[in-house]
């Protein structure tokens, strides 16, 4: 009999806790949102937008959740609206246990500036086009010439990532020019020579060969001896002296 009473007591206690949980959840759902927290995770090194920009965008779209019931706040809709901003890479919107709405975003990072017949724009580190309607002071390689957006977001994007990941090339290559025949020419920051890359096929091997040439030949000849350094022929470098 005592065992049965113990089981009944435990069952009643469990039901009580379940009831309290549902009541608490109902109270939270019926609570009113009093605060929105915006976290820009990479704001220390990227300053394309601030918290006020995101709040203003939500207010203009009548999606600002403050003073709304928690249960009526559609975080998916808020997230999709914020994600329309072409400066953002990721967006996450969720409700906290304390009844607040938290917004976390990361920004895109430009890796290349393009000037072409299609206009001026950036290419970001995801390989997407970013309009040039914002200020970005950090040095980026500039690409110009016969550049279609399909090229900018494929081979040019990959080449720009390669430059960015290599400190020497990131500092040395200042401009990229694409000729009408798709031959690529590089303008270095140090030295008055032109670098003919050819096409983008095997560009990593070509740049490795050029770095070896810089390390072995330039210390003996100096930066001003050559007019053209041609990398387009497989496994060889052809130089034209001034």
Backbone as CSV, one residue per row, in Angstrom:
resi,resn,N_x,N_y,N_z,CA_x,CA_y,CA_z,C_x,C_y,C_z
1,UNK,0.812,-1.202,0.000,0.000,0.000,0.000,0.855,1.266,0.000
2,UNK,1.912,1.246,0.820,2.802,2.407,0.871,3.456,2.664,-0.479
3,UNK,3.784,1.541,-1.171,4.432,1.682,-2.481,3.480,2.343,-3.472
4,UNK,2.212,1.940,-3.427,1.209,2.511,-4.330,1.041,3.998,-4.050
5,UNK,0.992,4.350,-2.750,0.858,5.756,-2.374,2.061,6.571,-2.841
6,UNK,3.251,5.958,-2.743,4.460,6.652,-3.182,4.418,6.917,-4.683
7,UNK,3.946,5.893,-5.445,3.858,6.042,-6.908,2.852,7.130,-7.261
8,UNK,1.712,7.138,-6.569,0.679,8.154,-6.816,1.211,9.550,-6.503
9,UNK,1.953,9.642,-5.382,2.514,10.938,-4.992,3.517,11.437,-6.026
10,UNK,4.336,10.491,-6.522,5.324,10.871,-7.534,4.642,11.314,-8.821
11,UNK,3.568,10.589,-9.192,2.830,10.942,-10.410,2.177,12.304,-10.281
12,UNK,1.573,12.567,-9.109,0.957,13.873,-8.873,1.998,14.988,-8.921
13,UNK,3.170,14.712,-8.342,4.236,15.714,-8.341,4.713,16.012,-9.757
14,UNK,4.828,14.952,-10.577,5.235,15.126,-11.962,4.210,15.950,-12.731
15,UNK,2.931,15.632,-12.521,1.868,16.389,-13.184,1.907,17.859,-12.762
16,UNK,2.212,18.091,-11.501,2.288,19.466,-10.991,3.390,20.236,-11.705
17,UNK,4.566,19.601,-11.837,5.683,20.282,-12.505,5.373,20.550,-13.977
18,UNK,4.713,19.584,-14.628,4.337,19.782,-16.025,3.354,20.952,-16.145
19,UNK,2.392,21.005,-15.220,1.423,22.097,-15.217,2.117,23.437,-15.019
20,UNK,3.034,23.493,-14.070,3.762,24.737,-13.801,4.563,25.171,-15.028
21,UNK,5.174,24.183,-15.722,5.960,24.500,-16.923,5.077,25.100,-17.998
22,UNK,3.881,24.528,-18.199,2.959,25.064,-19.209,2.479,26.463,-18.823
23,UNK,2.224,26.660,-17.540,1.798,27.980,-17.080,2.903,29.002,-17.298
24,UNK,4.131,28.588,-16.955,5.265,29.491,-17.128,5.473,29.828,-18.588
25,UNK,5.333,28.822,-19.462,5.492,29.052,-20.894,4.414,30.010,-21.401
26,UNK,3.195,29.805,-20.917,2.114,30.698,-21.323,2.365,32.124,-20.891
27,UNK,2.909,32.269,-19.674,3.220,33.611,-19.189,4.297,34.266,-20.038
28,UNK,5.302,33.465,-20.430,6.374,34.017,-21.264,5.859,34.403,-22.633
29,UNK,5.012,33.527,-23.214,4.469,33.812,-24.536,3.581,35.051,-24.520
30,UNK,2.908,35.277,-23.382,2.034,36.439,-23.272,2.787,37.682,-22.796
31,UNK,4.075,37.511,-22.485,4.879,38.646,-22.056,5.143,39.564,-23.236
32,UNK,5.512,40.772,-22.949,5.791,41.765,-23.982,7.292,41.959,-24.115
33,UNK,7.771,41.990,-25.354,9.198,42.208,-25.611,9.564,43.641,-25.242
34,UNK,10.547,43.785,-24.387,10.968,45.116,-23.931,12.338,45.532,-24.459
35,UNK,13.020,44.584,-25.130,14.388,44.928,-25.550,14.815,44.095,-26.753
36,UNK,15.555,44.723,-27.667,16.196,44.046,-28.789,17.701,44.242,-28.662
37,UNK,18.434,43.145,-28.675,19.889,43.197,-28.602,20.469,42.869,-29.979
38,UNK,21.310,43.755,-30.492,21.949,43.544,-31.795,23.444,43.334,-31.581
39,UNK,23.947,42.201,-32.062,25.369,41.875,-31.937,25.972,41.759,-33.338
40,UNK,26.916,42.646,-33.653,27.656,42.564,-34.916,28.994,41.915,-34.577
41,UNK,29.120,40.636,-34.896,30.215,39.822,-34.366,31.600,40.282,-34.812
42,UNK,31.705,40.869,-36.013,33.019,41.243,-36.538,33.188,42.751,-36.623
43,UNK,32.575,43.472,-35.692,32.582,44.935,-35.764,33.946,45.554,-35.474
44,UNK,34.874,44.768,-34.895,36.189,45.321,-34.587,37.007,45.615,-35.838
45,UNK,36.853,44.780,-36.892,37.654,44.993,-38.100,36.814,45.324,-39.328
46,UNK,35.490,45.366,-39.205,34.631,45.730,-40.324,33.593,46.732,-39.825
47,UNK,33.479,47.845,-40.519,32.633,48.934,-40.027,31.648,49.384,-41.097
48,UNK,31.020,48.420,-41.773,30.125,48.759,-42.863,28.762,49.241,-42.374
49,UNK,28.324,48.718,-41.256,27.052,49.144,-40.685,27.109,48.993,-39.177
50,UNK,26.157,49.627,-38.481,26.128,49.545,-37.022,24.746,49.108,-36.550
51,UNK,24.602,49.014,-35.243,23.348,48.534,-34.659,22.174,49.419,-35.050
52,UNK,22.413,50.732,-35.090,21.329,51.656,-35.419,20.799,51.436,-36.833
53,UNK,21.687,51.023,-37.753,21.248,50.751,-39.126,20.236,49.606,-39.146
54,UNK,20.513,48.555,-38.385,19.631,47.391,-38.353,18.303,47.728,-37.681
55,UNK,18.371,48.458,-36.581,17.141,48.861,-35.878,16.283,49.749,-36.775
56,UNK,16.906,50.708,-37.456,16.161,51.611,-38.340,15.496,50.846,-39.474
57,UNK,16.206,49.839,-40.007,15.641,49.028,-41.086,14.398,48.278,-40.621
58,UNK,14.446,47.730,-39.407,13.291,47.005,-38.874,12.114,47.939,-38.614
59,UNK,12.403,49.132,-38.117,11.331,50.097,-37.853,10.669,50.539,-39.158
60,UNK,11.477,50.775,-40.180,10.923,51.185,-41.478,10.042,50.104,-42.086
61,UNK,10.412,48.833,-41.827,9.636,47.704,-42.359,8.511,47.281,-41.419
62,UNK,8.343,48.035,-40.312,7.321,47.725,-39.299,7.501,46.311,-38.735
63,UNK,8.764,45.949,-38.518,9.092,44.644,-37.954,9.811,44.753,-36.611
64,UNK,9.914,45.963,-36.080,10.615,46.136,-34.810,9.786,45.509,-33.696
65,UNK,10.328,44.537,-32.950,9.508,43.722,-32.039,9.248,44.303,-30.656
66,UNK,9.890,45.390,-30.291,9.674,45.957,-28.957,8.207,46.371,-28.790
67,UNK,7.639,46.036,-27.627,6.247,46.311,-27.254,5.251,45.346,-27.903
68,UNK,5.753,44.297,-28.547,4.867,43.262,-29.087,4.865,42.046,-28.156
69,UNK,3.765,41.278,-28.183,3.737,40.036,-27.414,4.770,39.065,-27.990
70,UNK,5.494,38.396,-27.119,6.532,37.450,-27.536,5.968,36.405,-28.494
71,UNK,4.765,35.922,-28.206,4.159,34.874,-29.022,3.856,35.338,-30.443
72,UNK,3.746,36.642,-30.652,3.382,37.170,-31.971,4.585,37.651,-32.774
73,UNK,5.762,37.501,-32.233,6.971,37.953,-32.930,7.447,36.850,-33.872
74,UNK,7.528,37.172,-35.142,7.955,36.212,-36.170,9.449,36.416,-36.436
75,UNK,10.289,35.631,-35.777,11.733,35.809,-35.923,12.219,35.448,-37.329
76,UNK,11.561,34.489,-37.980,11.953,34.124,-39.347,11.761,35.297,-40.302
77,UNK,10.664,35.997,-40.145,10.379,37.145,-41.011,11.393,38.262,-40.773
78,UNK,11.734,38.490,-39.513,12.736,39.501,-39.179,14.092,39.117,-39.775
79,UNK,14.435,37.854,-39.642,15.717,37.346,-40.153,15.813,37.511,-41.671
80,UNK,14.747,37.162,-42.377,14.757,37.280,-43.838,14.876,38.733,-44.278
81,UNK,14.233,39.623,-43.537,14.325,41.051,-43.889,15.745,41.573,-43.706
82,UNK,16.360,41.251,-42.579,17.719,41.735,-42.324,18.697,41.146,-43.333
83,UNK,18.479,39.885,-43.721,19.386,39.206,-44.652,19.387,39.835,-46.052
84,UNK,18.417,40.682,-46.355,18.388,41.362,-47.652,19.519,42.389,-47.778
85,UNK,20.094,42.778,-46.661,21.191,43.752,-46.682,22.412,43.131,-47.349
86,UNK,22.893,43.727,-48.452,23.986,43.140,-49.229,25.337,43.211,-48.523
87,UNK,25.393,43.841,-47.343,26.646,43.914,-46.597,26.788,42.778,-45.583
88,UNK,25.739,41.969,-45.431,25.743,40.936,-44.398,25.964,39.546,-44.983
89,UNK,26.745,38.751,-44.263,27.020,37.374,-44.675,26.073,36.398,-43.980
90,UNK,25.870,36.555,-42.678,24.975,35.662,-41.927,24.097,36.473,-40.980
91,UNK,22.894,35.953,-40.722,21.938,36.606,-39.814,21.260,35.528,-38.976
92,UNK,21.164,35.763,-37.677,20.443,34.854,-36.786,19.584,35.680,-35.830
93,UNK,18.290,35.368,-35.759,17.357,36.090,-34.887,16.622,35.069,-34.027
94,UNK,16.598,35.290,-32.707,15.902,34.347,-31.827,15.433,35.056,-30.557
95,UNK,14.486,34.394,-29.874,13.968,34.906,-28.604,14.766,34.296,-27.453
96,UNK,15.038,35.082,-26.450,15.774,34.585,-25.293,14.786,34.167,-24.199
97,UNK,15.221,33.317,-23.248,14.333,32.906,-22.149,13.822,34.080,-21.320
98,UNK,14.550,35.194,-21.339,14.140,36.358,-20.541,13.150,37.248,-21.279
99,UNK,12.739,36.827,-22.483,11.729,37.593,-23.203,12.270,38.702,-24.081
100,UNK,13.535,38.615,-24.447,14.126,39.599,-25.345,14.284,38.984,-26.736
101,UNK,14.546,39.814,-27.719,14.869,39.348,-29.062,16.326,39.684,-29.327
102,UNK,17.091,38.668,-29.733,18.515,38.873,-29.991,18.796,38.683,-31.475
103,UNK,19.555,39.609,-32.036,19.928,39.579,-33.452,21.447,39.500,-33.536
104,UNK,21.947,38.471,-34.204,23.391,38.315,-34.392,23.697,38.299,-35.889
105,UNK,24.654,39.121,-36.313,24.996,39.192,-37.736,26.511,39.184,-37.913
106,UNK,26.952,38.748,-39.086,28.348,38.916,-39.506,28.333,39.609,-40.859
107,UNK,29.372,40.389,-41.106,29.444,41.180,-42.321,30.299,40.491,-43.389
108,UNK,30.030,40.833,-44.642,30.856,40.342,-45.730,32.183,41.111,-45.750
109,UNK,33.196,40.496,-46.372,34.503,41.126,-46.480,34.898,41.254,-47.946
110,UNK,35.066,42.474,-48.466,35.520,42.624,-49.851,36.945,42.092,-50.018
111,UNK,37.194,41.428,-51.145,38.545,40.941,-51.444,39.074,41.529,-52.751
112,UNK,38.212,42.253,-53.490,38.600,42.749,-54.808,37.704,43.922,-55.186
113,UNK,38.310,44.946,-55.803,37.537,46.071,-56.357,37.595,45.965,-57.874
114,UNK,36.443,46.048,-58.527,36.371,45.865,-59.970,35.861,47.140,-60.637
115,UNK,36.537,47.541,-61.719,36.076,48.620,-62.583,35.945,48.037,-63.991
116,UNK,34.726,48.036,-64.522,34.508,47.441,-65.835,33.367,48.153,-66.542
117,UNK,33.025,47.659,-67.737,31.902,48.232,-68.477,30.592,48.057,-67.727
118,UNK,30.534,47.073,-66.844,29.333,46.845,-66.032,29.243,47.781,-64.844
119,UNK,30.275,48.597,-64.645,30.283,49.522,-63.517,31.352,49.170,-62.502
120,UNK,31.281,49.833,-61.368,32.241,49.621,-60.285,31.556,48.860,-59.153
121,UNK,32.248,47.842,-58.637,31.679,47.052,-57.547,32.794,46.287,-56.841
122,UNK,32.447,45.701,-55.714,33.362,44.838,-54.974,32.942,43.378,-55.179
123,UNK,33.896,42.473,-54.972,33.601,41.047,-54.852,33.970,40.644,-53.430
124,UNK,33.046,39.984,-52.730,33.308,39.651,-51.332,33.958,38.277,-51.193
125,UNK,34.258,37.899,-49.957,34.970,36.649,-49.701,34.080,35.409,-49.853
126,UNK,32.829,35.607,-50.247,31.945,34.495,-50.594,31.790,34.380,-52.105
127,UNK,32.446,35.270,-52.845,32.343,35.250,-54.302,31.097,35.930,-54.828
128,UNK,30.531,36.855,-54.039,29.321,37.560,-54.445,29.632,39.030,-54.741
129,UNK,28.804,39.631,-55.574,28.957,41.041,-55.917,28.465,41.906,-54.764
130,UNK,29.246,42.921,-54.413,28.843,43.934,-53.438,28.861,45.289,-54.138
131,UNK,27.750,46.034,-54.140,27.752,47.370,-54.743,28.766,48.280,-54.068
132,UNK,29.231,49.280,-54.773,30.286,50.169,-54.253,29.702,51.397,-53.575
133,UNK,28.510,51.257,-52.976,27.862,52.415,-52.357,28.181,52.534,-50.872
134,UNK,29.347,52.061,-50.470,29.791,52.248,-49.084,31.288,52.500,-49.088
135,UNK,31.789,53.029,-47.996,33.198,53.384,-47.895,33.995,52.223,-47.304
136,UNK,35.092,51.883,-47.988,35.969,50.824,-47.493,37.406,51.271,-47.734
137,UNK,38.106,51.613,-46.648,39.409,52.262,-46.773,40.567,51.282,-46.927
138,UNK,40.417,50.031,-46.487,41.511,49.072,-46.519,41.932,48.767,-47.953
139,UNK,43.250,48.606,-48.152,43.777,48.331,-49.494,43.215,47.030,-50.052
140,UNK,42.808,47.093,-51.324,42.368,45.911,-52.063,42.990,45.952,-53.455
141,UNK,43.292,44.800,-54.047,43.719,44.812,-55.440,42.570,45.295,-56.324
142,UNK,42.931,46.026,-57.371,41.938,46.588,-58.290,42.010,45.840,-59.611
143,UNK,40.867,45.381,-60.100,40.791,44.691,-61.387,40.029,45.565,-62.376
144,UNK,40.532,45.665,-63.592,39.879,46.475,-64.618,40.065,45.808,-65.970
145,UNK,39.447,46.416,-67.001,39.563,45.875,-68.346,38.303,45.164,-68.784
146,UNK,38.474,44.113,-69.555,37.350,43.372,-70.142,36.848,42.317,-69.146
147,UNK,36.079,42.764,-68.157,35.658,41.888,-67.056,34.144,41.787,-67.013
148,UNK,33.627,40.597,-67.247,32.215,40.332,-67.042,32.022,39.851,-65.601
149,UNK,30.813,40.008,-65.089,30.560,39.617,-63.694,30.775,38.123,-63.472
150,UNK,30.543,37.330,-64.515,30.775,35.888,-64.377,32.250,35.592,-64.145
151,UNK,33.130,36.373,-64.770,34.569,36.212,-64.550,34.957,36.734,-63.167
152,UNK,34.369,37.876,-62.785,34.684,38.488,-61.490,34.356,37.572,-60.329
153,UNK,33.286,36.791,-60.449,32.848,35.933,-59.345,33.356,34.495,-59.465
154,UNK,34.221,34.238,-60.423,34.784,32.890,-60.570,36.312,32.959,-60.514
155,UNK,36.965,33.047,-61.667,38.433,33.006,-61.693,39.074,34.202,-60.993
156,UNK,38.528,35.394,-61.213,39.087,36.579,-60.553,38.923,36.497,-59.035
157,UNK,37.774,36.026,-58.606,37.517,35.854,-57.171,38.508,34.874,-56.553
158,UNK,38.744,33.746,-57.217,39.692,32.755,-56.709,41.101,33.323,-56.649
159,UNK,41.462,34.102,-57.675,42.794,34.700,-57.690,42.935,35.729,-56.568
160,UNK,41.883,36.517,-56.335,41.911,37.510,-55.258,42.036,36.841,-53.890
161,UNK,41.353,35.708,-53.698,41.494,34.967,-52.437,42.918,34.464,-52.261
162,UNK,43.512,33.986,-53.360,44.894,33.521,-53.321,45.821,34.654,-52.874
163,UNK,45.649,35.837,-53.455,46.481,36.982,-53.073,46.289,37.313,-51.602
164,UNK,45.040,37.285,-51.156,44.740,37.670,-49.781,45.380,36.729,-48.764
165,UNK,45.461,35.455,-49.106,45.996,34.464,-48.171,47.521,34.431,-48.136
166,UNK,48.173,35.118,-49.093,49.627,35.144,-49.149,50.114,36.571,-48.912
167,UNK,50.725,36.781,-47.788,51.098,38.138,-47.386,51.957,38.835,-48.437
168,UNK,52.920,38.101,-49.028,53.808,38.725,-50.009,53.017,39.213,-51.218
169,UNK,52.170,38.337,-51.795,51.412,38.716,-52.985,50.332,39.737,-52.655
170,UNK,49.785,39.674,-51.485,48.778,40.653,-51.078,49.361,42.058,-51.049
171,UNK,50.632,42.148,-50.709,51.314,43.451,-50.681,51.896,43.843,-52.038
172,UNK,52.231,42.868,-52.862,52.950,43.143,-54.102,52.042,43.424,-55.304
173,UNK,50.947,42.690,-55.440,50.095,42.850,-56.616,49.084,43.971,-56.365
174,UNK,49.204,45.028,-57.148,48.375,46.219,-56.953,47.172,46.251,-57.895
175,UNK,47.386,45.844,-59.147,46.312,45.895,-60.134,46.290,44.630,-60.984
176,UNK,45.108,44.309,-61.471,44.901,43.172,-62.376,44.166,43.712,-63.598
177,UNK,44.741,43.503,-64.778,44.093,43.994,-65.995,43.783,42.814,-66.914
178,UNK,42.543,42.750,-67.381,42.116,41.670,-68.282,41.958,42.241,-69.686
179,UNK,42.774,41.755,-70.621,42.724,42.208,-72.002,41.524,41.578,-72.720
180,UNK,41.118,42.157,-73.871,39.982,41.589,-74.621,40.152,40.114,-74.990
181,UNK,41.403,39.668,-75.178,41.638,38.251,-75.507,41.698,37.372,-74.254
182,UNK,41.316,37.970,-73.091,41.264,37.284,-71.793,42.650,37.063,-71.185
183,UNK,43.701,37.595,-71.810,45.028,37.501,-71.206,45.103,38.449,-70.018
184,UNK,45.675,37.955,-68.948,45.698,38.708,-67.692,47.078,39.301,-67.450
185,UNK,47.080,40.576,-67.107,48.329,41.293,-66.810,48.266,41.816,-65.381
186,UNK,49.383,41.689,-64.662,49.455,42.128,-63.275,50.397,43.315,-63.146
187,UNK,50.000,44.259,-62.321,50.835,45.429,-62.058,51.346,45.329,-60.623
188,UNK,52.671,45.222,-60.440,53.221,45.071,-59.086,53.348,46.410,-58.370
189,UNK,53.387,46.342,-57.067,53.575,47.554,-56.269,55.044,47.963,-56.253
190,UNK,55.939,46.974,-56.255,57.386,47.240,-56.257,57.952,46.808,-57.600
191,UNK,58.678,47.699,-58.269,59.250,47.399,-59.573,58.406,48.017,-60.684
192,UNK,59.050,48.327,-61.819,58.341,48.965,-62.929,58.027,47.982,-64.051
193,UNK,58.189,46.695,-63.809,57.934,45.688,-64.835,56.448,45.329,-64.908
194,UNK,56.042,44.737,-66.032,54.706,44.191,-66.210,54.782,42.679,-66.061
195,UNK,53.772,42.093,-65.473,53.724,40.641,-65.286,52.602,40.088,-66.157
196,UNK,52.951,39.246,-67.116,51.949,38.625,-67.970,51.617,37.252,-67.389
197,UNK,50.415,37.123,-66.847,49.990,35.859,-66.242,49.462,34.892,-67.298
198,UNK,48.987,35.415,-68.422,48.277,34.575,-69.393,46.849,34.399,-68.929
199,UNK,46.316,33.194,-68.973,44.987,32.966,-68.406,45.140,32.542,-66.939
200,UNK,44.026,32.223,-66.311,44.056,31.878,-64.890,44.356,30.402,-64.635
201,UNK,44.536,29.609,-65.670,44.873,28.198,-65.472,46.215,28.062,-64.756
202,UNK,46.268,27.236,-63.737,47.501,26.963,-62.975,48.128,28.244,-62.421
203,UNK,47.285,29.210,-62.024,47.857,30.485,-61.573,48.705,30.331,-60.307
204,UNK,48.392,29.360,-59.461,49.178,29.181,-58.238,50.598,28.750,-58.583
205,UNK,50.747,27.812,-59.534,52.081,27.369,-59.950,52.842,28.516,-60.611
206,UNK,52.151,29.320,-61.393,52.797,30.460,-62.054,53.310,31.466,-61.026
207,UNK,52.498,31.732,-60.019,52.908,32.695,-58.991,54.027,32.127,-58.118
208,UNK,54.018,30.817,-57.903,55.120,30.193,-57.160,56.430,30.343,-57.940
209,UNK,56.361,30.149,-59.261,57.554,30.325,-60.100,58.044,31.770,-60.058
210,UNK,57.105,32.706,-60.061,57.486,34.114,-60.008,58.146,34.458,-58.677
211,UNK,57.609,33.904,-57.594,58.218,34.177,-56.287,59.642,33.622,-56.229
212,UNK,59.843,32.441,-56.808,61.185,31.862,-56.859,62.122,32.745,-57.684
213,UNK,61.612,33.287,-58.783,62.397,34.199,-59.617,62.768,35.462,-58.833
214,UNK,61.794,35.996,-58.112,62.068,37.176,-57.290,63.172,36.885,-56.269
215,UNK,63.103,35.717,-55.641,64.047,35.384,-54.576,65.455,35.111,-55.098
216,UNK,65.535,34.556,-56.311,66.845,34.148,-56.827,67.466,35.167,-57.790
217,UNK,66.647,35.786,-58.642,67.198,36.664,-59.685,67.237,38.133,-59.288
218,UNK,66.180,38.621,-58.674,66.089,40.049,-58.377,67.213,40.544,-57.457
219,UNK,67.638,39.754,-56.450,68.755,40.237,-55.626,70.032,40.489,-56.428
220,UNK,70.197,39.777,-57.561,71.402,39.965,-58.381,71.230,41.077,-59.420
221,UNK,70.017,41.196,-59.963,69.811,42.131,-61.073,69.144,43.432,-60.671
222,UNK,68.416,43.422,-59.574,67.654,44.601,-59.170,66.262,44.599,-59.802
223,UNK,65.386,45.467,-59.286,63.994,45.507,-59.714,63.814,46.173,-61.079
224,UNK,64.774,46.977,-61.509,64.565,47.800,-62.690,65.128,47.212,-63.977
225,UNK,65.667,46.027,-63.960,66.307,45.481,-65.157,65.297,45.011,-66.198
226,UNK,64.146,44.510,-65.765,63.224,43.871,-66.692,62.004,44.751,-66.971
227,UNK,61.557,44.678,-68.216,60.362,45.402,-68.634,59.124,44.513,-68.539
228,UNK,59.277,43.252,-68.953,58.168,42.297,-68.930,58.644,40.980,-68.328
229,UNK,57.850,40.425,-67.427,58.069,39.073,-66.908,56.863,38.254,-67.311
230,UNK,57.097,37.300,-68.205,55.999,36.536,-68.807,55.900,35.151,-68.174
231,UNK,54.740,34.869,-67.578,54.515,33.597,-66.871,53.610,32.641,-67.634
232,UNK,53.143,33.022,-68.804,52.069,32.248,-69.432,52.516,30.925,-70.048
233,UNK,53.816,30.747,-70.228,54.303,29.486,-70.789,54.543,28.502,-69.654
234,UNK,54.162,27.272,-69.855,54.174,26.270,-68.802,55.584,26.030,-68.264
235,UNK,55.728,26.130,-66.948,56.969,25.821,-66.239,58.180,26.628,-66.699
236,UNK,57.943,27.845,-67.177,59.089,28.676,-67.526,58.697,30.148,-67.416
237,UNK,59.702,30.991,-67.238,59.517,32.426,-67.178,60.346,33.063,-68.291
238,UNK,59.707,33.892,-69.092,60.386,34.578,-70.186,60.430,36.067,-69.840
239,UNK,61.619,36.624,-69.767,61.783,38.017,-69.364,62.258,38.870,-70.544
240,UNK,61.780,40.079,-70.602,62.224,41.062,-71.608,62.933,42.187,-70.866
241,UNK,64.204,42.415,-71.230,64.964,43.470,-70.563,64.598,44.841,-71.120
242,UNK,64.856,45.850,-70.339,64.588,47.236,-70.777,65.626,47.676,-71.807
